[in-house]
Amino acid sequence: QLQLVESGGGLVQPGGSLRLSCAASGFTLEYYDIGWFRQAPGKEREGVSCVQSSSSSTRNADSVKGRFTISRDNAKNTVYLQMNSLKPEDTAIYYCAAQRRVMGLCVMYEWPYDYWGQGTQVTVSS
């Protein structure tokens, strides 16, 4: 059974940091593009960051550039999202997703991601 499990969410003060993990079971993440998405209350889900399978090149949404970093640990079959300088507007449920279609760059919209985790809550508040 193919499964993604996010962890690492929680409550943090503005300016703080969190590292989210996305662990895969049943398949090898190394061969998949991985995206991180988030959904705040009352808002649509949006792409935050992604990493391509073949080149490990990354992309970040303008709202998180310079603050969030996506990375892989292939030995652990896990992708991370390091989040620094967190702001209240970063509060959301964060999801990771995986897809294996051959594309020039990883993308930060929901299609073509086939596999999704259950999400982890991140709350930034004083």
Secondary structure by P-SEA (a helix, b strand, c coil): cccccccccccccccbbbbbbbbbccccccccbbbbbbbccccccccccccccccccccccccccccbbbbbcccccbbbbbbcccccccccbbbbbbbcccccccccccccccccccbbbbbbcc
